[in-house]
């Protein structure tokens, strides 16, 4: 059986990041999962993850993902809703 895991993030606010990262990587090793080092990003304070922007302030929606929805005209008739 092959299992593909695309993305995961290790995040916390209490300064125990390295401990949590170590535990996560140990679990990967324990289950014989391999990581693509070219896709690994470590030690960043913000970034885009699964359509959200992660930062020390928390999670926010990536504006590029909702741009068309926000710019869509407001429906004026019930027919325009369908």
Secondary structure, DSSP 8 states (H G I E B T S, - for coil): ------------SSS-HHHHHHHHHHHHHHTT----GGG---S-S-EEETTEEEETTEEEE-HHHHHHHHHS----SSGGG-
